Amino acid sequence: MDASNETVMWVFGYGSLIWNPDFPVAETRVARLHGWHRSFCMRSIHHRGTVADPGLVLALDRALGAHCDGVAFRVQPGAEAATLAALRERELVSSAYLEDWLQVDLSGGGQVQTLAYVIDPDHDQYCGGLPLEEQAQIIAHAVGGRGRNCEYLFNTADHLATLGIEDADLTWLAARVRGLRG
């Protein structure tokens, strides 16, 4: 809620939402979420892999002292209900993600509550702690309903770089997967 008591909805993007929000955006700000990190810690059996050959997708994984830099999107006024419904259809295809409202620090100052999708560490799709080389081997070949797993990685890494957001693990993974794919 803002000072005028109008509902304002913000969404925190840390993976594919950065390059494909797929909802009407009124404002975009680089933002930092404390206590979580971006991680390929979710086996993808729908979008970037299959049940028989799972891929990996990013999730917010809770970690003491960690932070995740991403993008806070302010939803176009009047589109909040439709955005929430679309995000739930997209992000909650399995119960591996949990919907949460988390406070982020906006670049340039200020804080807002954002809708964010975080990993359920008790879900069977959770795979936190996989070595980077194992992640690269999986991402290099997996394919799901939304396309190749490597495209998801490359798009995310490229958009983070364009925004000036450093993520050493994603940078390493993108280079390694490009090498594996030739």
Residue pairs with C-beta under 8 A, 6 or more apart in sequence:
1 7
1 8
2 8
6 77
7 80
8 74
8 75
8 77
8 112
9 74
9 75
9 80
9 83
9 84
9 115
10 72
10 73
10 74
10 75
10 104
10 112
10 113
10 114
10 115
11 17
11 21
11 23
11 72
11 73
11 75
11 83
11 87
11 114
11 115
11 116
12 31
12 33
12 70
12 71
12 72
12 73
12 102
12 104
12 114
12 115
12 116
13 21
13 70
13 71
13 72
13 73
14 33
14 38
14 58
14 60
14 68
14 70
14 71
14 116
15 38
15 57
15 58
15 59
15 152
15 156
16 57
16 58
16 152
16 155
16 156
17 71
17 73
18 70
18 71
18 156
18 159
18 160
18 163
19 155
19 156
19 158
19 159
20 155
21 73
22 86
22 90
23 73
23 75
23 76
23 79
23 82
23 83
23 86
23 87
24 75
24 76
24 79
24 83
25 73
25 74
25 75
25 76
26 74
26 75
26 76
26 77
27 73
27 74
28 71
28 72
28 73
28 74
29 71
29 72
29 74
29 106
29 107
29 108
30 69
30 70
30 71
30 72
30 106
30 107
30 163
30 164
30 165
31 69
31 70
31 71
31 72
31 104
31 105
31 106
31 107
31 112
31 114
32 67
32 68
32 69
32 70
32 104
32 105
32 107
33 60
33 67
33 68
33 69
33 70
33 102
33 103
33 104
33 114
33 116
34 66
34 67
34 105
35 62
35 63
35 64
35 66
35 67
36 60
36 61
36 62
36 63
36 66
36 67
36 68
36 102
36 118
37 60
37 61
37 63
37 66
37 67
37 68
38 58
38 59
38 60
38 61
38 68
38 70
38 167
38 170
39 58
39 59
39 60
39 61
39 119
39 128
39 169
40 56
40 57
40 58
40 130
40 135
40 139
40 173
41 56
41 58
41 59
41 61
41 119
41 126
41 127
41 128
41 129
41 130
42 56
42 57
42 58
42 59
42 96
42 97
42 119
42 125
42 126
42 127
43 49
43 54
43 55
43 56
43 96
43 125
43 126
43 127
44 54
44 55
44 56
44 57
44 125
44 142
44 144
44 149
45 51
45 54
45 94
45 125
45 144
46 93
46 94
46 144
46 145
47 55
47 57
47 93
47 144
47 145
47 146
47 152
48 55
48 56
48 57
48 142
48 143
48 144
48 146
48 147
48 148
48 149
48 152
49 55
49 56
49 138
49 142
49 143
49 144
49 149
50 142
50 143
50 144
53 141
53 142
53 143
54 125
54 138
54 142
55 138
55 139
55 142
55 143
55 144
55 149
55 152
56 127
56 130
56 135
56 138
56 139
56 142
56 149
57 149
57 152
58 156
59 96
59 97
59 117
59 118
59 119
60 68
60 116
60 117
60 118
60 119
61 118
61 119
61 121
61 128
62 118
62 121
69 160
69 165
69 166
69 167
70 104
70 165
71 163
72 104
72 106
72 112
72 114
74 112
75 83
84 115
87 115
87 117
88 99
91 97
91 99
91 117
92 99
92 117
94 123
94 125
95 120
95 123
96 119
96 120
96 123
96 125
96 126
97 117
97 118
97 119
97 120
98 117
98 118
98 119
98 120
99 115
99 116
99 117
100 115
100 116
100 117
100 118
101 113
101 114
101 115
101 116
102 113
102 114
102 116
102 118
103 111
103 112
103 113
103 114
104 111
104 112
104 114
105 111
106 112
119 126
119 128
120 126
121 128
130 138
132 169
132 172
132 173
132 176
133 176
135 173
136 173
136 176
136 177
136 180
137 180
138 149
139 149
139 150
139 152
139 153
139 173
139 177
140 149
140 150
140 177
140 180
140 181
141 149
142 148
142 149
143 149
146 152
150 177
150 181
153 170
153 173
153 174
153 177
154 174
154 177
154 178
156 170
157 167
157 170
157 171
157 173
157 174
158 174
160 166
160 167
160 170
161 171
